[in-house]
Amino acid sequence: MKASKPIPVSVPERLDELAHLLWGGEWPTRAAQRCGWTLAGAESAARDHGRHDILSSLMWERSYVEGAA
């Protein structure tokens, strides 16, 4: 089993890790969980910190999940 990296401490570091996971092909919900967030929490943090580079992926995933419910 591959050892996981510890969750970065600061929000900007967590957003950087989230971006890395998303660009590496990780599903947004799983990427958010790996960074210690819910999908909504990750979306809020991305919006608050101006991370528009990852916000669209998170918002698409949320609309997909909510549409399936």
C-alpha positions as MATLAB code, in Angstrom:
seq = 'MKASKPIPVSVPERLDELAHLLWGGEWPTRAAQRCGWTLAGAESAARDHGRHDILSSLMWERSYVEGAA';
ca = [
       0.000    0.000    0.000;
       1.284    3.437   -0.908;
       1.843    5.756    2.073;
      -0.137    8.964    1.844;
       1.413   12.360    2.365;
       0.326   14.348    5.425;
      -2.339   17.003    4.838;
      -0.707   20.433    4.355;
      -1.408   22.856    7.195;
      -2.373   26.133    5.523;
      -5.352   26.652    3.232;
      -3.175   27.821    0.291;
      -1.028   24.683    0.673;
      -4.136   22.519    0.781;
      -5.452   24.240   -2.347;
      -2.126   23.636   -4.098;
      -2.352   19.948   -3.160;
      -5.971   19.857   -4.324;
      -4.971   21.359   -7.685;
      -2.169   18.809   -7.995;
      -4.590   15.947   -7.350;
      -7.210   17.302   -9.758;
      -4.703   17.870  -12.559;
      -3.395   14.357  -11.918;
      -6.837   12.946  -12.690;
      -8.236   12.456   -9.178;
     -12.035   12.672   -8.998;
     -12.921   16.037   -7.339;
     -14.844   14.536   -4.414;
     -11.981   12.169   -3.591;
      -9.357   14.897   -4.060;
     -11.220   17.173   -1.629;
     -11.439   14.364    0.929;
      -7.731   13.637    0.604;
      -7.074   17.299    1.411;
      -9.348   17.198    4.457;
     -12.399   18.927    2.998;
     -15.888   18.167    1.846;
     -16.568   19.128   -1.752;
     -18.484   22.222   -0.599;
     -15.668   23.170    1.786;
     -13.070   22.883   -0.967;
     -15.232   24.970   -3.291;
     -15.647   27.660   -0.639;
     -11.902   27.744    0.087;
     -11.087   27.955   -3.625;
     -13.534   30.834   -4.052;
     -12.243   32.657   -0.952;
      -8.630   32.377   -2.160;
      -9.283   33.235   -5.816;
      -8.341   29.774   -7.099;
     -10.430   29.913  -10.251;
      -8.067   27.356  -11.782;
      -9.709   24.617   -9.695;
     -13.099   26.136   -8.936;
     -14.738   25.019  -12.186;
     -13.812   21.366  -11.564;
     -15.257   21.505   -8.073;
     -18.454   23.247   -9.157;
     -18.971   20.782  -12.022;
     -18.604   17.877   -9.628;
     -21.039   19.386   -7.125;
     -23.678   19.939   -9.823;
     -23.149   16.364  -11.033;
     -23.486   14.901   -7.528;
     -26.539   17.011   -6.673;
     -28.173   16.104   -9.991;
     -27.733   12.403   -9.245;
     -29.371   12.664   -5.819;
];
